[in-house]
Amino acid sequence: MRSVNGVPGLVAERAGEVTAVASFEIADDRVTRIWVVRNPEKLRPWALDG
């Protein structure tokens, strides 16, 4: 688990490349919203953050 845009999230990698980023909005210990990005152009910041 990593911080994604300041909230809990996951960074998925395959063969060393970031393939997706997901973040989770949580309220009262429950996930209320899931945000997923798979656009390679928008994944670059997380690839460099690793």
Backbone bond lengths (Angstrom), bond angles and torsions (degrees), N, CA, C in turn:
res aa  C-N    CA-C-N  psi(-1)  N-CA   C-N-CA  omega(-1)  CA-C   N-CA-C  phi
1 M - - - 1.460 - - 1.521 107.03 -
2 R 1.330 115.26 135.82 1.464 122.58 177.42 1.510 109.62 -132.10
3 S 1.310 115.41 166.03 1.448 119.99 173.30 1.523 108.78 -81.49
4 V 1.313 116.18 128.87 1.463 122.66 177.70 1.527 106.42 -125.05
5 N 1.312 115.84 112.97 1.474 120.82 -176.34 1.525 111.83 53.90
6 G 1.319 116.43 35.29 1.457 121.37 175.68 1.522 115.77 83.13
7 V 1.326 117.60 5.06 1.464 120.76 177.93 1.525 108.97 -127.13
8 P 1.347 118.42 164.43 1.464 119.82 179.08 1.522 111.06 -58.70
9 G 1.335 115.82 141.42 1.457 118.38 -179.57 1.511 112.81 -161.39
10 L 1.311 114.34 177.69 1.463 122.92 178.81 1.520 108.72 -129.26
11 V 1.325 115.44 143.33 1.453 121.49 174.44 1.526 106.63 -118.91
12 A 1.331 116.52 114.87 1.466 121.22 -178.26 1.528 109.18 -91.99
13 E 1.335 114.85 132.94 1.456 120.61 178.33 1.524 109.96 -125.74
14 R 1.340 114.23 149.65 1.463 120.69 175.05 1.520 106.97 -140.28
15 A 1.296 115.91 124.34 1.469 121.80 -178.71 1.526 111.22 53.94
16 G 1.332 115.85 38.55 1.453 120.99 176.60 1.512 116.10 80.19
17 E 1.331 118.64 2.89 1.456 122.08 178.68 1.521 110.28 -114.23
18 V 1.321 116.14 139.22 1.461 121.06 177.96 1.528 108.02 -70.09
19 T 1.337 116.30 126.78 1.467 121.02 -178.87 1.523 112.76 -110.48
20 A 1.330 117.45 -22.74 1.461 120.87 179.65 1.524 109.44 -163.31
21 V 1.314 115.02 152.87 1.453 121.98 175.48 1.525 106.87 -130.90
22 A 1.320 116.64 133.56 1.464 121.25 178.50 1.521 108.69 -128.24
23 S 1.321 116.42 140.06 1.457 120.43 173.43 1.520 108.16 -127.29
24 F 1.319 114.58 157.57 1.458 120.50 -172.46 1.521 110.25 -129.42
25 E 1.320 116.07 127.09 1.455 121.32 172.26 1.525 106.44 -90.09
26 I 1.315 115.99 128.69 1.464 120.46 -174.57 1.524 109.75 -123.21
27 A 1.321 116.42 134.58 1.459 123.09 175.76 1.523 108.05 -140.33
28 D 1.306 116.50 131.90 1.471 121.52 179.51 1.523 111.66 53.51
29 D 1.339 116.02 44.61 1.474 122.77 178.28 1.530 113.91 61.53
30 R 1.332 116.91 22.88 1.466 121.05 178.00 1.517 109.75 -129.56
31 V 1.317 116.30 143.94 1.461 120.67 174.78 1.525 107.39 -74.40
32 T 1.325 116.53 122.50 1.460 120.53 -179.14 1.525 112.55 -106.91
33 R 1.337 116.35 -18.58 1.463 119.82 179.51 1.524 108.65 -155.36
34 I 1.316 115.97 140.29 1.468 122.28 176.25 1.524 107.18 -121.12
35 W 1.315 115.63 131.18 1.461 122.82 179.67 1.517 107.15 -119.57
36 V 1.343 117.95 125.06 1.470 122.02 -176.92 1.523 109.36 -127.68
37 V 1.343 115.29 136.94 1.462 121.54 175.65 1.515 108.16 -123.32
38 R 1.340 116.10 130.36 1.465 121.08 176.36 1.524 111.08 -123.75
39 N 1.313 118.37 -0.65 1.454 123.24 179.08 1.535 109.17 -68.46
40 P 1.326 118.77 115.76 1.466 121.20 -176.52 1.527 113.90 -55.86
41 E 1.318 118.11 -35.39 1.466 120.92 -179.81 1.527 111.54 -65.35
42 K 1.312 117.40 -33.04 1.458 120.95 -178.63 1.523 112.79 -87.19
43 L 1.326 117.94 -7.51 1.466 121.44 -178.41 1.522 112.74 -89.60
44 R 1.306 118.65 -11.12 1.460 121.43 -176.56 1.516 114.61 -54.42
45 P 1.346 120.32 -41.89 1.466 118.47 -179.59 1.528 112.98 -58.68
46 W 1.326 118.29 -34.71 1.460 120.65 -179.51 1.524 111.53 -77.61
47 A 1.303 117.33 -30.12 1.462 120.77 177.54 1.517 109.22 -65.69
48 L 1.327 117.91 -37.20 1.452 122.37 -179.16 1.520 111.77 -79.61
49 D 1.347 116.78 -23.81 1.463 122.66 -176.49 1.513 112.22 -74.21
50 G 1.336 117.55 -30.59 1.431 126.26 -171.65 1.435 118.05 -41.20
